[in-house]
Structure formats: structure tokens, C-alpha cells
């Protein structure tokens, strides 16, 4: 049957994140720091709103773009939280997770052969989705010495006449790095100079520590050039609900809506009801979860330093990205041995593209007790490696 498959799909590597999660899944006594999923349950009042809607028989299609009440709430939330304004009537689509938002954006924009610029290490699906859409992914390596921030110089160096789209993900998965207003200004100049369109994945926007998230769309002159993708999975502990949204210029939204109509129709109405409740009444729970992540962030970074691993300070998301280069092992070797010998699952940095070698992604969206035990196991594993050398 292989001959029937598209070569693009046949040659596509499986997700490096899922590989280690699947190895750990079902095994006893394994602490998983691999998958980026909150350990919190969706707040009860959000679940209750969904249940009540089902009891009332709210089970029909919504508008293709999503419930207008939800789009209005998203518009208000983005304006109040991140100072970007979108018209809920024609600039917002409710999507099946942030992933569909990114897929829609790429498929709406790409002409075969277009080059899509992707700062790396980065979220795993960007390159595969680009390739499926006919584009050519072009990685831009970022470095620990720069806190894994994108620089104007490194962006400029990768631009060619075929460059069309720049994908941004800050706060970053997997590094936890953020970009400030001052960091964004030179990037915006390059974007304007080369007439690029930007897809800004801001799924971790709420999860910043010590300072507020700055949306690229809020930079002067960048809103019409930016497609903002986000959702409810991370900040509102709603991963399984698959509720996201995308905001952009009306002409771009119109194009994305065509694809959304033919492939998805609309996001599930029950999830939309839950998302609306989260925006209306879920801010206190959101803030409590973020404070808990901040506590865990400090614990894990200090813990890595204490056991002898360098780790830049992640200022967003819920990932630490420690360097394991001092061990002499590759990222894949270290992650596999850590899983088999120390019973700790983490993701090798190479799963995230250029610049990932020599690093390990560890999610701290798990309990303090689990993190403490994981650090103890990793410390003992490092001691064992030292004795071997």
C-alpha cells in the first residue's frame, strides 16, 4: 500500500515528542517531563458550563467562524491583556486548537516553493506542516548565549527572494525564551524591509514571568502583517478540548475561513461554550495556575544548576532547556539512557530542529513532588555518568 501514499507524508519523520511519550506511556515508576500539558484539571465551572449546555440540547453547528459571543470575548480579552484589537465579525476564527490555526494560515499563504522562515529550536509541527502545504522550511538557529532570542542579523542572513512567511513562537516551546518590545523592534524593521507576513504562535502568551507578554501584532505597523494564533490549551488547562483561535486582516481571515469551512465546518459547540465560560469567569484560576508554574520554574532551574547542568532562565511557557553537552552524550543518547536507567522521560533537543543538539526539553507542568524526585534521579544519573568516564 505504500505506493499509494504521498511521498511528502511517507518521508515525514514522526514527532520526536510523541516518540519519548509513547516509550514512557504505560511504564511503571516513570516520571514524565516530556509532553507540554498542564497537570491541572479544567476548572469545574468551565466543565459545568459544557455539561449544562449539553443538558439544554446545545449540540448544533455554529457559524463557521465560531459563536459570535466567543469571538467577542476573545476580542475583548486580547485588547485588555495584550493591547491588540480585532473585529470579532471578520477578523477572528475559532479553530480546533492553535494547531489548526497555524495549519490554516500556512495553507492560505503558501504558493509551492515559498520559503518559510522558522527560528529554531521550535515547536515540532511547523516544518512538516510547511512541507505538506508545498512550502520550503528554512531554519534560523538561535543560541543559548542570546537566551534563544531571534536576532535581526540571523533573520536577515536567511532571507532570499523566495522568503514569504516568518513563523514566531514566543514565549518559546521548547526553550521558554521570550521577546521584549525592544527585541521586537529590529525584527519588525526586517519584516517590513522584505515585505514578509508573520504567523505569531502566542499559545503561551499568558505564561510569562516577571514581565508581560508583548504580542508581535502590537508593534507599530505589524498588525496587518501578522496572523496571531492562540488558544485555551495551556493557560486555561484545556488541552483535550482542542479550542483555539486565529486573528488577522479580514482578507486573510476570509481565505482561511474557506479552508476551515471545507475541512472542519466549525469547532465543536460544546468546547466553544466552555471556552466562553473560561474567558468570562476563569481569570482567577488562570492566575493561580500561572503562579504555580512560576514556583516550579524557579525550582527546576535551581535544581539543574545544583546538579551541575547549565540552564538559561526560561521567562515564559513551562519548559526548561538545560544543556547536557558537558556529559559528552548526544541529546538522543542522553534522553534514551535517562529514560531506561533513571526512569525519567524528557525530550532530546534535536526533536526541535537546529540548535537543539546538546539540550534536553523538560516540562515543569507537573507537581513539585514529581519535579523534586526527577531532579534527584537526574542528579544520580549524572553521577553515574561521571564514574563511567
Secondary structure, DSSP 4 states (H G I P E B T S, - for coil): -GGGS-HHHHTPPPPHHHHHHHHHTT-TT-EE--S---SSPPPHHHHHHHHHHHHTT--S---TT--HHHHHHHHHHHHHHHS----TTTSEEEEEHHHHHHHHHHHHHPPTT-EEEEEES--THHHHHHHHTT-EEEEEE--GGGTT---HHHHHHH--TTEEEEEEESS-TTT-----HHHHHHHHHHHHHTT-EEEEE-TTTT-BSSS----GGGSTT-GGGEEEEEESTTTTT-GGG-EEEEE--HHHHHHHHHHHHHHTSS--HHHHHHHHHHHHH-HHHHHHHHHHHHHHHHHHHHHHHHTT-------BTTEEEEE-GGGT--HHHHHHHHHHHH-EE-EEGGGG-TT-TTEEEEE--S-HHHHHHHHHHHHHHHHHHHHH-
